[in-house]
Amino acid sequence: MPVVKVIELVGNSKVSWEDAAKNAVAEAAKTVRGITGIDVVGQTAVVENGVITEYRANVKIAFVVRGDVS
């Protein structure tokens, strides 16, 4: 039975919260193998002069922990 680990990240985007979540997964995928899913646990934004300038998505990313198979 595989063991799954969960890490929490914050992705950001100038476009949308969905894009911010996608950016978090893309960045994690550079160093984490076996990502199986995400849970968006929060959304925030930076506002300047009454306009949203940056979207942020707090996500939990799950991935399978692979042991030594030798």
Backbone bond lengths (Angstrom), bond angles and torsions (degrees), N, CA, C in turn:
res aa  C-N    CA-C-N  psi(-1)  N-CA   C-N-CA  omega(-1)  CA-C   N-CA-C  phi
1 M - - - 1.453 - - 1.534 107.72 -
2 P 1.341 117.47 128.76 1.464 119.59 -178.28 1.525 112.35 -74.04
3 V 1.306 114.73 152.66 1.457 121.73 174.64 1.526 107.16 -101.78
4 V 1.323 116.78 135.63 1.456 121.89 -179.56 1.517 109.10 -112.10
5 K 1.330 115.77 133.23 1.461 121.82 176.69 1.519 107.97 -108.53
6 V 1.338 116.39 148.27 1.464 121.66 179.06 1.526 108.65 -124.00
7 I 1.339 115.53 130.61 1.464 121.01 174.39 1.521 108.08 -119.67
8 E 1.316 116.04 154.27 1.457 120.48 179.74 1.524 109.44 -112.32
9 L 1.330 115.66 131.04 1.461 122.41 -178.53 1.519 110.24 -133.37
10 V 1.315 115.89 163.01 1.457 122.20 172.36 1.521 107.77 -121.43
11 G 1.334 115.85 118.81 1.458 121.11 175.80 1.514 108.97 -98.64
12 N 1.320 116.67 155.07 1.459 118.98 178.25 1.519 110.79 -134.85
13 S 1.334 115.25 159.12 1.459 121.49 -178.27 1.520 109.18 -160.38
14 K 1.298 115.76 150.86 1.472 121.49 172.83 1.524 110.49 -86.73
15 V 1.358 117.42 -8.82 1.463 122.18 -170.92 1.531 113.57 -99.40
16 S 1.373 116.83 -55.07 1.467 119.63 -174.13 1.526 110.86 -165.14
17 W 1.343 115.24 168.94 1.463 119.65 175.56 1.527 110.16 -68.31
18 E 1.326 117.69 -37.55 1.461 120.74 177.85 1.529 109.98 -60.39
19 D 1.311 116.89 -44.29 1.460 121.23 178.71 1.532 110.79 -64.82
20 A 1.325 116.78 -36.02 1.468 120.11 177.49 1.524 110.77 -63.47
21 A 1.338 117.66 -41.33 1.465 121.34 177.64 1.527 110.08 -65.02
22 K 1.328 117.26 -42.95 1.466 121.15 178.01 1.529 110.71 -61.22
23 N 1.324 116.87 -39.65 1.465 120.80 179.14 1.530 111.31 -64.64
24 A 1.334 117.18 -38.50 1.467 120.86 178.00 1.523 110.48 -62.64
25 V 1.334 116.86 -43.63 1.465 120.83 179.49 1.529 110.11 -66.23
26 A 1.317 117.29 -43.54 1.467 120.75 -179.16 1.524 111.00 -61.97
27 E 1.305 116.76 -40.86 1.471 120.29 179.88 1.527 110.62 -68.70
28 A 1.341 117.06 -42.97 1.467 120.68 178.61 1.521 110.43 -62.50
29 A 1.329 117.04 -38.53 1.469 121.07 -176.68 1.523 112.76 -64.58
30 K 1.328 117.30 -15.35 1.466 120.34 177.41 1.525 111.57 -67.74
31 T 1.329 117.27 -28.29 1.465 120.53 -176.73 1.526 113.96 -128.03
32 V 1.309 118.51 -10.69 1.468 122.21 -177.70 1.524 108.78 -113.22
33 R 1.324 116.28 126.48 1.466 121.03 177.88 1.514 110.24 -99.41
34 G 1.307 116.19 153.78 1.461 121.31 172.78 1.511 114.97 75.73
35 I 1.348 118.09 30.71 1.471 120.04 177.57 1.525 108.31 -64.06
36 T 1.335 115.64 129.06 1.467 120.86 -176.56 1.524 113.34 -110.66
37 G 1.330 117.97 -17.37 1.457 119.54 179.86 1.518 112.27 175.65
38 I 1.327 114.13 169.16 1.468 119.68 176.11 1.522 109.51 -134.32
39 D 1.316 114.45 158.05 1.459 122.91 173.43 1.516 106.39 -128.18
40 V 1.329 116.84 117.55 1.462 120.15 176.91 1.524 106.73 -81.02
41 V 1.324 116.47 113.25 1.460 120.58 -174.27 1.528 112.94 -102.05
42 G 1.326 116.95 -8.58 1.455 118.84 178.88 1.515 111.37 -173.36
43 Q 1.312 114.27 156.74 1.453 121.20 177.40 1.515 108.49 -137.16
44 T 1.328 115.42 133.78 1.458 121.00 176.34 1.523 107.82 -137.02
45 A 1.317 115.39 172.78 1.461 119.15 178.75 1.525 109.35 -150.45
46 V 1.316 114.34 155.48 1.456 121.86 173.37 1.530 106.72 -97.25
47 V 1.323 116.76 131.02 1.462 121.27 179.83 1.513 109.36 -118.41
48 E 1.324 115.74 129.43 1.464 121.81 176.33 1.519 108.74 -129.12
49 N 1.316 116.02 125.03 1.469 121.97 -179.85 1.526 112.37 54.30
50 G 1.318 116.34 39.98 1.460 121.63 176.75 1.513 115.33 77.37
51 V 1.339 117.13 11.42 1.467 121.11 -178.58 1.530 109.69 -127.55
52 I 1.324 116.66 136.68 1.463 119.99 175.49 1.524 108.43 -69.32
53 T 1.316 115.46 124.53 1.466 120.18 -179.66 1.533 112.74 -110.24
54 E 1.334 116.84 -16.55 1.459 119.89 178.03 1.522 109.27 -154.94
55 Y 1.334 115.12 132.69 1.456 122.54 176.60 1.527 108.16 -99.47
56 R 1.336 116.18 141.03 1.462 120.81 178.51 1.524 109.16 -130.26
57 A 1.332 115.07 134.60 1.466 120.92 178.45 1.523 108.67 -120.65
58 N 1.330 116.40 121.87 1.467 121.59 174.42 1.520 106.46 -87.17
59 V 1.340 116.71 119.38 1.459 120.22 -176.64 1.516 111.28 -128.46
60 K 1.325 115.21 148.14 1.462 122.03 170.29 1.520 105.90 -105.04
61 I 1.320 116.04 125.48 1.454 122.11 -177.65 1.521 108.77 -110.03
62 A 1.331 115.57 125.75 1.472 121.38 -179.39 1.518 109.63 -102.95
63 F 1.333 115.10 139.65 1.460 119.89 176.49 1.519 109.77 -149.05
64 V 1.329 114.86 153.75 1.467 121.95 -178.08 1.530 108.83 -78.58
65 V 1.331 115.42 132.02 1.461 121.45 175.55 1.516 107.60 -86.75
66 R 1.301 115.26 122.98 1.460 120.41 -179.05 1.528 109.37 -103.82
67 G 1.315 116.57 123.44 1.460 121.87 178.15 1.507 111.38 -83.20
68 D 1.297 115.83 177.35 1.462 121.86 176.49 1.528 107.93 -69.79
69 V 1.326 116.72 123.00 1.458 120.91 -175.83 1.526 112.06 -103.94
70 S 1.306 118.13 23.19 1.468 120.51 -179.05 1.508 112.53 -77.26
